Amino acid sequence: MALNCDFLIASDRASFRDTHARVGIHPGWGMTQLLQQAVGQGLARQMSFCCQPLSPDQALRCGLVNEVVPHEELLPRARQLAREIAAANQEVLAGIQRLIEYRNTATLEESLAEERRSFLDYVHGRMP
Protein backbone atom coordinates (compact mmCIF):
# COMPACT_ATOMS: atom_id res chain seq x y z
CA MET A 1 0.00 0.00 0.00
CA ALA A 2 2.78 2.43 0.92
CA LEU A 3 4.39 2.02 -2.50
CA ASN A 4 1.28 3.52 -4.11
CA CYS A 5 1.70 6.80 -2.20
CA ASP A 6 3.21 9.88 -3.82
CA PHE A 7 5.78 10.05 -1.03
CA LEU A 8 6.34 8.65 2.46
CA ILE A 9 7.21 10.17 5.81
CA ALA A 10 8.28 7.60 8.39
CA SER A 11 8.30 7.48 12.15
CA ASP A 12 11.67 6.67 13.72
CA ARG A 13 9.92 3.51 14.98
CA ALA A 14 8.85 2.33 11.50
CA SER A 15 9.92 -0.90 9.86
CA PHE A 16 9.64 -1.79 6.19
CA ARG A 17 9.63 -5.28 4.74
CA ASP A 18 8.18 -7.50 2.04
CA THR A 19 6.92 -10.71 3.65
CA HIS A 20 5.07 -12.22 0.69
CA ALA A 21 7.54 -15.10 0.34
CA ARG A 22 7.57 -15.79 4.08
CA VAL A 23 3.80 -16.00 4.49
CA GLY A 24 3.19 -17.63 1.11
CA ILE A 25 1.05 -14.96 -0.52
CA HIS A 26 1.77 -14.03 -4.13
CA PRO A 27 2.03 -10.25 -4.60
CA GLY A 28 -0.72 -8.80 -6.74
CA TRP A 29 -0.93 -5.06 -6.09
CA GLY A 30 2.31 -3.97 -7.75
CA MET A 31 4.84 -4.88 -5.07
CA THR A 32 7.31 -6.52 -7.45
CA GLN A 33 7.32 -3.53 -9.78
CA LEU A 34 6.90 -0.60 -7.42
CA LEU A 35 9.48 -1.78 -4.86
CA GLN A 36 12.25 -2.08 -7.44
CA GLN A 37 11.25 1.28 -8.89
CA ALA A 38 11.56 2.82 -5.42
CA VAL A 39 14.76 1.19 -4.13
CA GLY A 40 16.44 -0.42 -7.14
CA GLN A 41 16.34 -3.99 -8.32
CA GLY A 42 19.13 -5.33 -6.10
CA LEU A 43 17.65 -4.11 -2.83
CA ALA A 44 14.15 -5.10 -3.95
CA ARG A 45 15.40 -8.64 -4.55
CA GLN A 46 17.06 -8.74 -1.13
CA MET A 47 13.97 -7.39 0.63
CA SER A 48 11.63 -9.79 -1.19
CA PHE A 49 13.83 -12.89 -1.06
CA CYS A 50 15.04 -12.54 2.56
CA CYS A 51 11.94 -10.88 4.07
CA GLN A 52 14.16 -8.89 6.42
CA PRO A 53 13.08 -5.45 7.62
CA LEU A 54 14.61 -2.12 6.70
CA SER A 55 15.03 0.40 9.50
CA PRO A 56 13.73 3.94 8.99
CA ASP A 57 17.29 5.18 8.38
CA GLN A 58 17.92 2.44 5.79
CA ALA A 59 14.61 3.30 4.11
CA LEU A 60 15.65 6.94 3.97
CA ARG A 61 19.11 6.15 2.55
CA CYS A 62 17.69 3.99 -0.24
CA GLY A 63 14.94 6.46 -1.15
CA LEU A 64 11.97 4.44 0.05
CA VAL A 65 10.92 7.30 2.35
CA ASN A 66 11.43 11.04 2.00
CA GLU A 67 12.09 11.80 5.64
CA VAL A 68 12.15 10.25 9.08
CA VAL A 69 10.74 12.11 12.07
CA PRO A 70 10.45 11.27 15.77
CA HIS A 71 7.39 9.11 16.36
CA GLU A 72 5.49 11.80 18.26
CA GLU A 73 6.04 14.27 15.39
CA LEU A 74 4.74 12.00 12.61
CA LEU A 75 1.10 13.10 12.63
CA PRO A 76 1.90 16.82 13.06
CA ARG A 77 4.39 16.59 10.17
CA ALA A 78 1.86 14.77 7.96
CA ARG A 79 -0.74 17.46 8.73
CA GLN A 80 1.77 20.20 7.93
CA LEU A 81 2.52 18.63 4.55
CA ALA A 82 -1.20 18.18 3.87
CA ARG A 83 -1.78 21.88 4.57
CA GLU A 84 1.04 22.81 2.19
CA ILE A 85 -0.37 20.58 -0.54
CA ALA A 86 -3.87 21.97 0.00
CA ALA A 87 -2.53 25.53 -0.27
CA ALA A 88 -0.94 24.86 -3.67
CA ASN A 89 -2.65 25.64 -6.97
CA GLN A 90 -4.54 22.37 -7.46
CA GLU A 91 -4.70 22.62 -11.25
CA VAL A 92 -0.94 23.07 -11.53
CA LEU A 93 -0.32 20.45 -8.86
CA ALA A 94 -2.37 17.88 -10.79
CA GLY A 95 -0.38 18.71 -13.92
CA ILE A 96 2.93 18.29 -12.09
CA GLN A 97 1.81 14.95 -10.67
CA ARG A 98 0.77 13.77 -14.13
CA LEU A 99 4.10 14.85 -15.63
CA ILE A 100 6.11 13.10 -12.93
CA GLU A 101 4.16 9.89 -13.50
CA TYR A 102 4.43 10.30 -17.29
CA ARG A 103 8.19 9.76 -16.97
CA ASN A 104 7.52 6.19 -15.75
CA THR A 105 6.42 5.21 -19.26
CA ALA A 106 8.39 7.56 -21.49
CA THR A 107 11.96 8.52 -22.30
CA LEU A 108 13.51 11.70 -20.92
CA GLU A 109 13.22 13.32 -24.36
CA GLU A 110 9.53 12.39 -24.63
CA SER A 111 8.91 13.60 -21.08
CA LEU A 112 10.56 16.96 -21.73
CA ALA A 113 8.47 17.36 -24.88
CA GLU A 114 5.30 16.49 -22.93
CA GLU A 115 6.18 19.07 -20.28
CA ARG A 116 6.66 21.75 -22.96
CA ARG A 117 3.35 20.77 -24.61
CA SER A 118 1.58 20.83 -21.26
CA PHE A 119 3.09 24.24 -20.46
CA LEU A 120 1.82 25.67 -23.74
CA ASP A 121 -1.63 24.19 -23.08
CA TYR A 122 -1.63 25.84 -19.65
CA VAL A 123 -0.50 29.20 -21.01
CA HIS A 124 -3.23 29.09 -23.63
CA GLY A 125 -5.92 28.02 -21.13
CA ARG A 126 -6.25 24.47 -22.43
CA MET A 127 -5.41 22.61 -19.21
CA PRO A 128 -7.81 19.76 -18.43
Buried (B, 14 or more C-beta within 10 A) or exposed (E): EBBEEEEBBBBBEBEBEBEBBEEEEEBEEEBBEBBBEBBEEEBBBBBBEEBEBBBBEBBBEBEBBBEBBEEEEBEEBEEEBEEEEEEEEEEEEEBBEEBEEBBEEBEEEEBEEBBEEBEEEEEEEEEE
